[in-house]
Amino acid sequence: MKKILIAIIALVVVLIAGVTIMAIFKLCPPQGPWPTPPWCQADFTVYQYEVDVKPSPLTQIKAVNMYDTWGRNYNMNMFETTWSNIDSSFDRVQKLGAQEVYVHDFDRAVYNGEFDYKSLDYKFADEIFGNDMRDESISESDLKRLAEAAHSRGLKLGIKRNLAFVDIGKFILSGISGDISADVAKDYQEFNSSHSEEWIRDYFSKWQGRLVEKAKLYQSAGVDIMSVSPTFQDPTFAGQEELANQLWRDLIVAVKQEFKGQIMAEVNVYGFNDGNNGQEDWSKYDYYKTADITEIRVYKILEKYRERFGDKPEVVAEAMEAMLADFNNKAQASDLKLSIFFAPSSYEQGTFAGPVEYLDVNNPTIKSLKKDYQEQVSAFDYFFKSLSGKNQIVRVNAGNFAWDDALDPEVPALVSISAGFRNKPAEQVVSAWYNAK
């Protein structure tokens, strides 16, 4: 009995010491049935802003896209966890006036041995925290929590996908490069330099198998909308568009057999607007019409409108109107109802330049950017105004909404220049337009 008592006391001492160390160094335990420690639920400064906008009611479905991250330490402060902030974030989304909320799940290509982008010797697997100290796949229990949290607030839950062929973790963790965006872009360009027919058929076989399994999981969890399009590092199929189009169609049919909600497919914004994305001929694609929702992602005013109108603040409204008019006309010509994801950045001229890797905190170019919250305010306001009369645009998806109120310098990441709008004046703009009666 004495030995048992000593063992219990020793265990208690170890537990107390462990919890104390975790509290001192702000360390978070793995996710589990135990409660999340209070220091893992970050308490950041909340700002109140006054914005001067004159919104009118939107006829489109109103959605909010959460930051494309899931897991621990996404702001590099080593204690943030997305799952600790589901309820508080969805409360804010509901307050914004949204009808739908989108969360990103994660997939990665795991190679058998060294990376070889032409190899068929890989498989799709869940993303893990140790890969880049930031993102991981959503667990089954958290999917159910997300669905319950959304539905209890009158929101539909959509799940999008981030796919990694390029190992971004090696650039984040090395701390050597100082230019994460350029290094990842170089590897991604190499990955997409050419795909043989054999590679494409193998890819679709693996991606379809992955999505069918996820479809079963999402159906069970109560997810309402499921995207089949890989984002972040999606393959392109230049020269093999007809084959890819048919394989996309087959994939959507297979996923629909397991998932009874709405299927979303993305159309590349350049492919949609110009008919091509680099060497890829998007005029040969129509698979996205077999989905229930077709969406394009817009992070900036596209280059051809910048060339036409310039890039001064006084031309943003005119350029935005021209771009959305073209989107609407092209959708009408294709008999297509369109969803637009829009996520402008909050640094000087970010409306024309587009998003930057705000986690690349050692990059001199990134550090030199000057935050400009009015830039983001104007971009959102002009975007919503330009939706008037655009009847082919049936959904707007405002991105990106962070999982907490973190802004630099409270965290190392340069959130202030990002394409996130939470805790910035643009949050009030989105709220004003979404809640307009």
Number of C-alpha atoms within 10 A of each C-alpha: 6 7 8 9 10 11 12 12 12 12 12 12 12 12 12 12 12 12 16 13 12 15 15 10 11 18 18 21 15 9 15 8 6 8 9 16 15 12 16 21 17 16 12 13 12 13 10 11 12 9 14 11 14 11 18 15 13 19 16 18 15 22 28 26 25 23 20 22 22 23 19 25 20 22 25 14 15 17 18 26 23 20 20 21 17 17 17 12 21 22 14 17 24 19 13 21 19 24 18 24 25 26 20 21 23 22 22 22 18 19 16 12 8 8 16 12 20 15 11 14 14 18 14 18 14 17 23 17 16 11 16 17 17 22 25 22 21 22 13 13 10 15 22 18 17 25 20 19 20 25 16 11 15 13 22 21 23 26 21 20 20 20 21 20 21 23 17 17 17 16 18 19 13 9 12 11 16 18 19 23 17 12 15 18 14 12 16 20 13 13 20 16 15 16 19 13 14 10 15 19 15 14 19 16 13 15 18 21 16 17 23 21 13 18 25 15 18 25 16 14 18 20 25 20 24 28 26 25 21 18 18 14 18 15 19 20 22 20 15 16 17 16 15 21 18 13 19 22 17 14 20 22 14 16 22 16 11 18 24 17 17 15 24 23 23 21 19 17 19 16 17 18 20 14 16 17 16 11 11 17 19 23 12 15 21 15 18 22 16 15 18 15 21 21 23 21 18 17 20 21 23 19 13 12 18 19 10 10 16 15 18 10 14 10 12 23 16 13 25 26 19 17 18 19 19 14 20 22 18 17 19 16 9 11 11 18 18 24 23 21 19 21 26 30 31 31 23 18 19 25 27 23 18 19 19 18 18 21 19 22 16 16 16 11 12 18 13 8 16 14 19 16 18 16 20 30 25 21 27 25 20 18 22 21 18 19 21 17 11 19 15 21 25 19 21 26 24 24 26 22 25 22 26 24 19 24 21 12 10 14 14 16 22 23 24 23 27 24 28 25 30 28 21 21 19 26 22 21 27 25 18 21 22 25 17 13 9
